Amino acid sequence: MSIGTWLDWGTDQLAKAKVPAPVLEAQLLLSQALRIKKLDLFLKKEKEVLKKELACFRKYIALRCRRIPASYILKSAQFYGLDLFIDQGVLIPRPETELLVEETLKTVAGRGRPADVLVAGSLVAGKLKKIKIIEIGVGSGAVVVALAKNINQAGILGTDISAKALRLARKNIKMHKVEKQVKLFRGSLFAKLRKKFDLIISNPPYLNEKDFWKLQPEVGFEPKAALYGGKDGLDFYRKIIPQVRYYLQPGGILAFEIGCGQAKKIKQMLEKEKIFSSIEVKKDYSGIERIIIGRNR
Ligand SMILES: C[S@@+](CC[C@H](N)C(=O)[O-])C[C@H]1O[C@@H](n2cnc3c(N)ncnc32)[C@H](O)[C@@H]1O
């Protein structure tokens, strides 16, 4: 049977299993099974599918019908224009986190200057000083790789409590050849570091108890430690924020991704620290307050 017929079959199977966006998902899985671009599914829709390719597509569809996320099936995801390795046991990077990177880069860069020119006083005697960055909870390494690719002068430290996440992050760091810029270590939050940073960034687990139980079946395949932020979802902000004053350089930036409806409380927590000259909340594409950025005095 032809590509077009198998595409319809796959879409139908996914729809029956109540997979969201079955058309797009079937296109993704078939294009990957055939190792062709999505557009070619339509340009070559009369072409016969080989036995081997079909077996692969059937396997993908069967797994997806069990609601296993496509990124875990294909072991890949796109983030900020970069291809990443992904594996079960590590959070799949989300579009909201691309916004965290985007807004952070804008803030770091200042008014329209390239990102590697300005973090409070980074130009020293005409020479660019290293921009010291820490990410708490690197997961797949999506954020550290995107930052390293966009800030040449970045010296980035990434932490996570998950050995599996760190292994995957290391793989992505290597794939994108940013090993010199990014170092990883296993530890909780700031562990016992004795360093100050120009940028502290984190997308911590922030789902509250109520939202955690309402998740799509797909999210059940992702690690709870990457998602659940305690009863009200704010546990990690409560732990990280009081420590920030010891780790943030004067003029440095703190950037968090936050959950729906959490902005007001997190802003209050930051204000209570009395170290920030500005605190800004940014909305995502659905109009949800999603990013909070504070600048140290
Ligand atoms: C929401 S995921 C973010 C992953 C990745 N940065 C991203 O944005 O796709 C949160 C990450 O924080 C890690 N984590 C959870 N508790 C932590 C802790 N106490 N210290 C450091 N990392 C932690 C989890 O293992 C998970 O990888």
The ligand as an ORCA input file, in Angstrom:
! r2SCAN-3c Opt
* xyz 0 1
  C      11.048     20.817     34.816
  S      12.516     19.855     34.646
  C      13.503     20.939     33.634
  C      14.452     20.215     32.732
  C      15.114     21.103     31.671
  N      15.850     22.177     32.268
  C      14.047     21.673     30.737
  O      13.692     22.844     30.934
  O      13.585     20.962     29.844
  C      13.211     20.022     36.239
  C      14.545     19.312     36.448
  O      14.971     19.602     37.786
  C      15.557     18.436     38.346
  N      15.485     18.549     39.809
  C      14.488     18.200     40.639
  N      14.821     18.479     41.914
  C      16.056     19.047     41.872
  C      16.951     19.531     42.861
  N      16.631     19.517     44.148
  N      18.144     20.027     42.478
  C      18.504     20.052     41.155
  N      17.691     19.585     40.188
  C      16.496     19.088     40.529
  C      14.739     17.289     37.764
  O      15.462     16.077     37.823
  C      14.484     17.801     36.337
  O      15.507     17.359     35.459
*
